Amino acid sequence: MSKWFILIFLVIILVSLTTYPVYSTETSNHVIIIEVTGSIDYGIVELVKEGIERAEAVNGILVMVLDTPGGLLDAAMDIVSAIRTSNVPVVGYVYPPGRGAWSAGTLILLATHVAAMAPGTIIGSLQPIQYNPATGEYELVNESKIINPVLELTSSLASDRGRNVTVAREFVLKNLNLEARKALKYGVIEYVASSLDELLEKINGHVVKLDNGREVTIITSGAIVEHYRGSIRANIIHFFSDPLINGLLATLGILILLFGLLSGHYIITPIGIALLILSLIGAGFSANLGSIALIMIGAIALGIELVTPGFGVLGFTGIVLIALGIALMPLFAPGWLISPEYQKAIFWTGVSFATVMGVITAFIVYKVIQARRKPPTLKLDLIGLVGKAIEEIGPNKEGFIKLMGEYWRARSDEEIKPGDHVLVVAKDGPILIVKKTEKPLTKKLS
């Protein structure tokens, strides 16, 4: 009975330490801002999901600052799905002036609950393309199996958000492009704002209907603005999602793996496998499973290094892979039920512990490398030490003695029997000159 009481008590404490977001008909005045720049890839997907979770934790709004030429269709559709399932309003803002949100960027903008653009920005060109990163060439995709789903998704988003469905379809069918004021005129966006401050002022009091059916009034008066840069995990995925880096990793991984298997140098195969896993993570493979695989491969690499001479590339690779695997694990994602204050405390505690352990490990590794690289040395100052004869030794006969736990070759001007104690009186190269002594000595003779 006491065990059940303790268990219930622990559950109550755990629940009391956690915080649950409370949603109402109005948002708080918290504004989370993320910057979606460059190509749309799976790292951007992670950034958007984390931004939404951060906004949900404070019952605020998420503002996505869009400056992108487009990107992966699958990644863009994942972002659309994340916006549709959001419990807080998501605002899309194309900024700065002179830039744009084309292709996948336009699709994401259409998915947001409130769409805005800065003067001089452009959206459009939503027809899918096939891009070759090696040559830089692209060709338009006209396959109905690809075009029709994109067209239907675009129409659905425009309809659900109360925007111009006809213009949204022309983004796909005719690669239509619109400047900010025309986009506002044709009912594709809700606001034109020259700055973030102006945007927040204009959307204050705007009522949006979320996809879950709940109507929410956006409150930005006296806004508490937080610029969210994304976790290490999101930034790593974004880095490896770059088409050039992704292709290079896949090529190197395959070449190293083939070389290791065909040449018999099996110890380098973990490096090839790890590069392929990093390439797969950049291409959309589960980062959670990838992180576990990287940690396991890193541990194997370190294990191989321990049983082979030297501390070289394999050992360093193992450490790097374990670090990458840990960084890719979603241990401190914004969606945790633990409050942000507890998250920060746990995070910095972990960082401090990892830093100390890293310094200690680095010191140990340094000493191991130093010891391995140090050439073997002989103790030359052996005169005056006492050992024990193992073999017969005489004027014309060399034999072994045991001195300080080591075996040395010795000779003498007198006959010495096995078991006799001998005193080292001189040294001729590697040969010790000894004489018989009656009493074992523990110190050098003065």
N, C-alpha and C positions, 0 to 999 in steps of 0.2 A: 504493500500500500504506500509505503514511504517513497518507493522508487517512482510510482506514478505521480505523487505529489511533487517531487523534485522536477520531473519531466514537464509537468504543467507549469510549474514556476519558471523554468527556463524559457518555455515558449512565450509566456506572458512578458518576460523581460525582453526577449528578442523582438516581439511585436511592438513593444513600447519604444524601442530604439529605431524602428523603421518609420519612414514617412511616406504617406500615400498622397498623390496629387488630388486636389479637390477641384472639380470643374464646376463653374457656375455659368450664368447667362452673360457674364462679363469677364473679360480677361483682366489679369492684373496689369500693372503698368510696366512689367518687365518686357524688354525687347531683346531677343537673341538674334545677332546678326552673323551670318556666314557668307563667305565670298566664294562663289562658284566661278572660277576662272580657268582658262585653258580648256583642254579637251575633257569631255564628259566620259569618265571611266568608273571603275568599281571603287576606286578610292573616294571619288565624289559621292557615290552612293552611300558609303560609310559616313562621310561627313554630314550629309543631309539627314540620315537616320539619327545620328548623334545630336544634331542640332534640334530636330523635332523632339527627341527625348529630353533634351535640356530645357526646351520651352515648356514641355508638358510638366516637368518637375516644378516649375514656378508658376504654372497656369498663365504663361505669357503668350507672346506671338513670336514666330520665326520670320525673319526677313532674309530672303535669299538675294544677294547682290549678284546679278548675272552678267558675265562678260565672257562669252564663249563662242567659238566657231562651230560647236557641235561635238559629236563624239559617237560613242557606241549606242546603238539603238536599244539593245538589251539593258544597258545600264540606265538609259533615260527612262525606260519603262519601269524599272525597279524604283526609280525616284518618284515617278508618277504614282505608283502603288503606295509608296510610303506617305506621300502627301494625302492620298485618298483615305488612308486609315488614321491620319493624324487626329488627335483629340483637341488640337488648338489650331487657330488660323495660321496659314502659311502665306506670306506676302512675297511676290516676285517683283524685283526691281532691276530693270536693265540700266546699267550705269558703268562707266562714266560717259559723258557726251562724246560722240564720235565713235563709239564702240557699238557692239550689238550682241544679240543672242540668237544665232541662226540655228537652223536644223533642229538638233536635239534640244538646244536651248529654248527654242520657240515652243516645242512640245511641253517642256517643263513649265514654262511661263503660263501656258494655257491651263495647266493642271492646278496652279496656285489659286487660292480663294480670292486674293486681291492681286491684280496685275497692274504694274506701273512701269513707266519708262522715263528716262531723262531726255530732254530735248536733244535732237541730233542722233539718237540711237536708232538702230534698225533691227527688225525681226523678220523672219520668213525663211524661205528656201528649205522646206521641210521634206522634200522628196528624198527617200533613202538613196545612198550611194554605196558602191563598193570601192574601198580605198586600198591601194597597195603601198605600204610604208617603205618598201625597198626602192620603188621608182618614183613615188610621190604622185602617181597618176590615179585617177578615179573615173568611174563610169556610173551613170544613173541606173538605178534599179527599176525596171518596169514590170517585174513579175507580179501578177495579181495576188499570189499567195503572200507577198510581202507588202505590196501597196495597199491592198484592201484592209488588212488589220490596222495599219497606221491611219488610214483614212477614217475608219470607223471609230478608232480611239480618239482622234482629233475632234471629230464631230460630237462624240459623246461628252468630251471635256468641255467644249464650247457650249453645248446645250445645258449641261449641269451647272455651269458657272454663269449662265444667262448672257452669253456672248454671241457674236455674229457667226453662225454655223457656216454660212456660205463662204465668208472670207477665210475661215479656218480650213475649209476643204481646199480652197485655192492655194493655200500655203503648200499643200501636198501635190495637187494636180498640176499647178502652173508655176510652182516655185515663186509665188508672190512674195514681194518684200515691201514692208511698210515702215515709214519713219514714224516717230512717236506721235505727232499730232494727227497723222492720218489713221494710225492705229486707234487713237481715241475717238476720232470722228466716225470710224466704221464699227465701233463697238467691240473691239478686240481686247482693249484694256480699260481700266477704270480711271486711272489718274496719270497725269504728266507732272513730274516734280523735278526741279533742278538739283536738289540735294536730299540727303537722307533726312535732315531736319524738317525740310518742307514736306517730304512724304509722310513722316510721322504726324505732322500737324494736320495734314489733309485726311488721313485715314482715321483720326480720332473720332469715335462714335460710329464708324462704319459697321453695319451688321452683315455678318456672313452666315451662310448655312453650311455646316460641315456635312461630310458624306454620311455620317451616322445619324443625320436628321436634326441635330441640335443647332439652334440658332445662338450665335455668340456676338456680343457687341465688343468691338476692339477699343480698348482704352490705352491711349498713349500720352495722356496729359501727365507731365512731370515724369516722363519715361526714365526708367533705369536701364541703360543700354549696356549690353555685354557683347563684345566681339569674340565669337567662339572660333578658334583656329583648327579645331579637330584634334583627336587623340593621336598618339604616336602610331597606333595601329592604322588609322585612316591615312596618315601621311605616308607610311611605308607602302600600303596597298596602292596609293596614288602613284608613287614613284615606280613601282614595278609594273604598273598598268600602261606606262608609256610604251607605244608600239615598238619603238627602236630598242629600248632596254629589254622589253619582253621578248622580242625576237632574238636579241643577242644572247639572253640567258638560255633560251630554248636550244639555240644552235650550239653554244658552248657545252651545255649539259649533255646533249646527245653525243658530241664529239669526244668528250672526256669519258663518258660511259662506254662508248665503243672502244676507245683506246685501252681503257683499263681491262675490259673483258677479253679483247683480242690479243693484247700483249702480255697478259698475265699479271699486270700491276693492279691487283684487285684492291689495294689499299686506297686508291684514288676514286673508286666507284662511288663512295658516299658523297664526294664533292659533286659529281655529275648528277646524281639523284637529287641532291639538294637544289641545284640550279634549276632542274626541271620542275620541282615543286614550287619554287619561287615564281617561275614563269607561269605555272598553272594558277597560282594565287592572283597574279596580275591579270589573267584572262578570265577571272570570275569564279575559280574554284574556291570552295569553302575555306576561309581564312582560319576558322577554328580547327578544322581537321589538318590544315597545312601547318599550323603552329605546333600541333602535337607531333606531326611527322618530322618537322625540323628539329625539335628538341631531341627526339629519339635518334635521328641521324647524327646530330651533334655529339650526343653521348657516345655513340658507336665510334665516331671519328676520334674522340678523346681516348676511348678505350684502346683503339688500335695504336694510337700514338704512345700510350704508356708502355706497350710491349715491344715497341720498335725503338732503335737507337735515335737519339737526338730529339729536339723539340722543334719541328718544322712547320710546313704549310698545313699538314693535316690537323695538328693540334690547334693552331690558330683558327683554322676553318671551323673546328668543332666548337670553340668558344663563341665565334661569331654567329653560328647557326643556333646555338642555345639562346643567345641574347635576342636574335631575331624572333625565335619561336615564342619567347616570353613576351616580347613587345607586341606580337600579333594576337596574344590571348586577350579576350574581352573581360579582363579582371575588374576593371574600374570604368565600365561603360556608364554613361549618364543615366541609363534606365534602371540602375540598381535601386532597390527599395531603401537602401541606407541613405540618410540625409546627406546633402553635399558637405556639411561640416565634418561628419564622420568619415566620408569618403576622403576628404583632404587629409585628415589625421592619419587614416590607414595608409594612404598613398605615400605621404612623406615619411611615415615610419618604415614602410617597405623600402623606399628609396634610400633612407639612411642606413638601414640594415644591409641592403644590397651593396651600397658604396663601401661600407666597412669590410664586408666579405670580399668585395672585388679587390680592395687594396691589399688585404691579407693574401688572397689568392695570387695576385700579381707579384707580391714580395716572395711568396714561396716558389712560384714559377721562375722568378729571376734567380733565386738562389740555386734552384735545380739546374737551370741552364748554366749558371756560373760554375757549379760543381762539375757538370758534365764536360764543360769546355776546358777546365783546368787540367793541365798535363800532370801525370803521376809523378810524384817526387819521392826521393829516397832520403831517409834520415841518415845523414853523413856523420853526425857526431855520435858515433857508437863506442868510441874508446872509453874504457872505464866501466862498461856494462858487463854484467855476468850472465852467461847462458849455460846450456847443458848440452854435452856432446851426445849426438845420436849415433854416430859411427866412429870407428877407430880413426885417429888422426895422428900423424907423425911427421918427421922431417921430410920424408919423401912420399907422403900419402895425405891427400886432401880428403875431408869428410864433412858431413853436415852437422851443424849445431842448431839448437833451437834458442832463439834470442827474442824476447818480447813477443812471443807467440808466432814468430816468423822463422822460416828455415833459411840459414845462410851457409854458404860453403866456406870452410876454414882450413887453415894449416898451422902447424906448430913445430918448434924445435925440439919438443919432447914428446914422448909417447903418451897419448891420451886414450883412455878406454871409454866405451859407451856408458853414459850415466855420470861421468865425471863433470864437475862444474868447471867452467873455463872463464877466464877473464880476457876481454878484448884489449890488446895492447897496441895494435896498429891495424892499418887497412891498406891493402894493395889492390886498387881497383875494386872489383866486386868481391874479392877474397879477403876474409878477415884473418888477422894474425892473432892467435890466442895462446894462452899458457894456462896450465892447470892451477886451480886455486882450491884450497881446502874448505873454505867457508863461503857459502853463497852471499853475495853482496846485493844490497837493495839500492845503493846509491853509487854514483861515480866516485872513483878514487881521486883524491886531491893530490 
